[in-house]
């Protein structure tokens, strides 16, 4: 059974149809790229899977559980984490707190537990602190743990966002253009970090990316989407030579 199974996904916004009968599957521990021209529907697919949109039609099953209509925190609780094309960090919270707050969905204590500092509260907070410190160390962020994200270079902000997603111990990590805005050196570092995460943890990664350097360095399989429809799915070399993919990116005159 696939870790993620999408069948016949359609997403409409008033008169606009962003996805049309989109189907896709992802196995455990796969690292797959989702590519396509701007406006093809890539981020819409991620937003539906992660609970930001309720699909108009179709089914999504994650690890055996249907997830259509679940809220983002419920999807995260099942084991799906994501990053965003535009970095979404809490800029007035230190890096450590950004990573801590991402784990709030499983704390398990209520309002009064926090007020009275119950044993469950103390144990949960200690576990979050421990996990957050571990992730910060793994991602090479020890020196900036107490810094505000807004004061960090862009490349480090990207790494903080990746660390925050990883801190939830996901089974599936959705990366939405992780290399966007990075310089060449930061892109090289990003490739190393993503490869290390994939090799070190029992995790599948589904990644949107426009930089072919990143895609070709990391992805074992590519899915190409255009006008909300899947037009190719296979090995990177096969996809590169696919006439439909060439047409989608470069137009009819190139064929």
N, C-alpha and C positions, 0 to 999 in steps of 0.2 A: 504494500500500500504506500502511495506517495505521501510525503510529509504535507505538501500543499497541493490541492487539486481544485482547479478553477474550470468551470464548464459553462459555456454559453453566456458569459458575462456581458451585460449591456448596461450602459450608464447614460441617462439622458438628463440634460439640464434645460428645462423649458423646450425651446426648439432645437437645441444643440445636442447631438449624439456624440459623446466623447469615446465610448467603447461600443463595439458592435460584435456580439457573439464571440467574445474573446475567450479562448481556452488555453490553459497552461498547466503543467504539472512540474513539481520540484521534489526530488528525492532527498532523503536525509544526507546531510554533509555535502550536497552539491554546491558549486559556486557558479551561478548562471548570470549572464548579463542580459538586461532588457534595453535594447537600443532602438532608435528610430528618429526621424526628423522632429524638429520642434513642433509641438502641438499634436503629436501623434497619439497621445493618450497614456503615456508611460506613468506620469505621476498620478493620474486619475486611477490607474490600476492599483498603485500602492495605497492611495487614499481609501479605496474600497476595501482592500485586504486588511488595512490597519484600523478600520472602523470609523473613519472620518466621513465616509459617504455610505448610504444604504443603496445597494445596487437595484436598478430598475428591474432587471431580469438576471437569471442565472444562479449558480450555486458556488459556494466556496467552502471547502472542507479542509480544516487544518488538524493534522494529527488525529484524524478520525472524528473530529467535532465540527458540525456546521457552524460557521461564524457570521453568516449574513445577519445584519441588524444589530450585532453586538457593539457596544460603545468602545472607544479606544482603550480605556483602562481594562475592560474585560478581555479584549484581544491581547493586550500586553500580559495580563495575568495567565493566559494560556501559553505564552512563550514566543510572541512575536514582538520584536523591538525594531525601531527604525530611526534613521536620521533624515534630515530635511535638506532640500536644495538650498534654501536660505536658512542659515544657522539659527536655531531657536534655543538659545541658552538663557537662563535667568541671569542677566548681566549684573545685577546688583547683589547677587549671592556669590560667595566664594566657590571656586571650582569644587571643593569637597562637598559643599551643600548641594550643588547641582547634581552631583552623582548620588548623594544620599537620597534626595527627594524622588529620584526615579524609582526607588524601591518601595515607595509608600504603599503600593497596592497589596503587599502581603504582610504588613506589619502586624495585623491581628489584634490590636488593642483599640478600644473605643475612647470616647471623650473622657469618661471618668477614669479610665486607666491612665491616661496622660495626666489628668489633674492630680491623682493620688500617687502617681509614680509606682504603679503596681509592678509585681514581679514580671508579668508578661511585657509591660512597657520597657522595663530595664533590659530584659533579655533580648527583645526585638531591636531596641536601639543599639545595643552592643553588637548584635549580629550585623546590622546595617553599617555601623562604623567600621567593623572589621572588613566586610566585603568591599566597602568603598575605598579603604586604604589599600587593599590588595589590588584593586583595579587601577588605582592611581599609580601604584608602583609598576605594575605590568606595562602600563602605557607610557611610562617615563614622564609622569607629571608631578613627581614629588616636589620639585622646586617651585611649582606654581599652585599647589593645593590650596593655599590661603589667598590667592590672588583673585580679583574679579575678572571674569571672562572678557569684559569690554576693554580691559587693559592689556590683553594678550595679543600677540601677532595672530593673523588670520589662520595660519597653519596650525597653531596650537589650539585655537578655538575649535577647529575641525576635529582635532584629536580628542578634545574634551567631550565633544558631542558623541564621538565614537565610543569613548570610555563610558559615558552615561548609558548608552544603549547596551553595552556589554555588561554593565553592572546588574542588569535584570536577569542574567543567566538565560538568555533566549535560546530557543531551538532554531529560530529563523530570524535572521538579521536582514532588514531591508535598508539598503543604502541608496539614497536619492542624490545622484551626482556628487559623490564625496570629494571629487577633485576640483569642483567648481571654484574658481577664484584663486587657486593655488599656483605658486611659482614652480619652476622645474624641480628644484631641490625638495620642496614640500611634496610634490607629486611622487617623487622617488621614495620618500619616507612613508607616504600613505600606502603605496604598493607593498612595501615591506610589512607594515602593520597589518594590513588586511590579510596578506598571505600568512603571517604568523598567527593571527586569530583563527583563520580557517584550519590551519594545520594543528593548532594546539587545543581546540575545543570541539566538542561534538555539536557542531553548528552548521546550518545551511545558510548561504548568503545569496540573496537576489539583489542585483545591483543595476541601477540606471546610471549610465555614464556616456558622455559625449567624447571624452578623450580616448581615442583608439589605443594610445599607448597603455593606458590603464586596463582597458578591456582585454587587449590581446595578451597582456602580461599575467592576468589573473583568471579570466573566465575559461572554463572547460567547455561551456556551451553558450550559445547566443540565441535569444528570441528577438525577432525584429517585428515591430509593430508600426503600422502606418494607417492614418485615418481611423484609429480605433480597432483595427483588425490585425491579427497575426499574419504575417506574410512569409515568415521563414523561421525555422527552428533547427539548429544543428551545430556541428563543430564550427569554430570560428573561420577556418579556411573555406569550408563549404558555403557559409553564409556570405563571406566576402565576394564569392564568385556567383552568387545567385542573381539572375537578371532582374527579378522583382525588387531586390534590395538596392541594386545599382540604380534602377529607375526611381525608387523612392527618394534616394539621396541626391541624385544628380540630374534626373529628368529624362525625358524620352530621347533627347538629342544625343545622349551618350551611348545609346545602344546601336 
